[in-house]
Amino acid sequence: MSSTRRTVLVAISQLAAVSTLAGCGRRGSSDAAQARESDVELLAGLAYDLLPFPELSPASYLNAAQQMLDLDSAEVVAGLAKLREVSRDTAWRELPEGERLALLSSWEGNSFFGVLRANTMRTLLRDPATFAIVGYGGPSIQLGGYLSRGFDDIDWLTAAPRK
Amino acid sequence: MDTKFSLNDSSVVVIVGSGAGGGTLARELCTRGIKVVCFEAGGRLQLSDIENNPPKMAAKMNWQDLRYGEGDVPKLNPVTSCKTVGGTTTHWTANCPRFRDFEFAALSTYGQLEGCNLADWPVTLRELSPYYDRAESMLGVTGTHGIPRLPESNNYKVMAAGARNVGYRDFDTYNMAISPIPLDGRAPCLQTGFCSSGCPINAKWTTLFTHIPEAEGTGFFDLRPECMVTQVITDDAGRASGVRFVDKAGNAHEQKARVVCVAGNVVETTRLLLHSKTANFPNGLANRSDQVGRNYMRHAATVALGLMPGEVHFYKGTQTAGVIRDEVRHDTTRGFSGGYQFHTLSMGPERVAAIMNPNGWGKDYASQLRKYKNVAGIAINGEDPPEKTNRITLHPTEKDKFGMPVAVVSYRFHKNTLAMLKHAQGRVELLFRSLGATNVFFATHFGATHNMGTARMGLNAATSVCNKWGQTHDIKNLFVSDGSLFVSSASANPTLTIVALALRQSEYLAQQMRSGAV
């Protein structure tokens, strides 16, 4: 596994632990908290493999995971259980990259994967933290639009057609 | 409930819908001293409610209620239309081409295409010209009435450079109801780039901030937002006598009317006419021809994205301010009838990702998305021949919260459309690749924002729903005032034509009321 990926997945799991523990005191049950932490961490790890931007803060992947859990979907719950079964209860970040990607590829086309992929893309691509990564300016009216911020500054178009 | 005009006031004109058709008609009637009650299913936004956030604005403006799609359209959300004061003029991107003269004479020009239900409009370009002229003035359309066109954005410059390369000559930044100079109290365009989510500075024309307040200023206008009309009521003599509606609190009421004008956009207009059936009108109101809901058209349409060799940042600027008109002509040597236009189109990363690959994921996908800044966009908009089998019907069992049957939108591409799209996609590929594009992506299945034809006009009551004024053949005081009237789709975006028809209809209706004919 590349060091960048491992670093990201470890960071995700650490942040998952911190944020879930913070909520655990209010809810009171440490078993439920651990289960939730591991769901959040798993979904966040999956989200990272679905759309890997190493420079994106782990918080964005955790947010995507949270959104997925908030769907309260029986399909997501069942899918996660199946995934744990297939990965022999090893934490997602501990699986070799090749195995993780092979697992994901084998799930392509099934509806759990579809829900995972669609929700991950929707959440991450609406997250302002990804805008700079893809080169999107985002909301602009607060800065006066793009009239004086490069809306017509293209400089590589030449007169003649390229071969 | 609190109303300006009494529910029992049978002298009012009821208008269902406050968009391009309903809002324009309301303004015209009210400025002639005619009392109007305008029902709008949605709420009323203030300018401060509009933000540069497409998903949030869609939640505020769009019809979210269930509609099914069948055939070559999404299964859910086959149509994108708005439920808000201003209707779809809150969402539109303000393109204002006129129809060409041959597009009004679709049957005479193309002949009857196989399996189609083509007809000529009962109106010519010459007859509609004075109304187009007035509509262009009211909307402040650039390139008309001395109004300067918008400046050229990066995305436009890409399309224009490609257009030159492939030999096109008729292209510019389009006839837009968005202006680079202040007009009629509207702000000049700041190239914000979120036109389809509402313009937060009111640079884009919408009935919400023009015709609706103008109507209110006359004192003859009673706007009832968050009121859903569920039935047009007819009496034993076969006349429309009013409407049944449900208010915000969920209570049903009846409003009497002298005249009823339906302008709910194609899906709701169809649903209302069909659902209002009675023993006298067992097939739905104004439907002796059996054409209500049929002849549904949404344009031959495709969206293209080109991955260019340099940065474009196509999100910077007015979303569709650019057009190539060279293919708007009838020329069967291309392999199809009717014409199409190219126009620039921009969108955010979420939609770009879905078009590049609706099932994509992983490292390669992420790398591809990093090239978002290199993406240029073009949309195709072409003649869509009407077929009886392309239609909007009522679901046999499923109903909405008002007890009205859910709409089913059935639509399949005609082979003329497939041939046109193939040609258009080939031209776009040439255009983008002449500039060094490495990939070109296409999408053809999406919710349509141009919806037309389901209560069409015609001279023959056996094959049309309305006469040349939009007055239904079967019920003298029942009118249709939106894009349902269209007989052909043409290659033109529909709003300007809807406004022109509403201006013309209002003259006729006012005169009919004055003379007591209606």
Interface residues (C-beta under 8 A of the other chain):
Chain A: D49 L50 L51 P52 F53 L101 L104 E108 R117 T120 M121 R122 L125 R126 T130 F131 I133 V134 G135 Y136 G137 G138 P139 S140 I141 Q142 G144 G145 Y146 L147 R149 G150 F151 D152 D153 I154 D155 W156 L157 P161 R162
Chain B: E51 N52 N53 P55 P151 E152 S153 N154 K157 V158 A161 N165 C189 L190 Q191 T192 G193 F194 P200 I201 P309 G310 E311 V312 H313 Y315 K316 G317 G348 P349 E350 A353 A354 N359 W361 G362 K363 Y365 A366 L369 R370 K371 Y372 K373 N374 S434 L435 G436
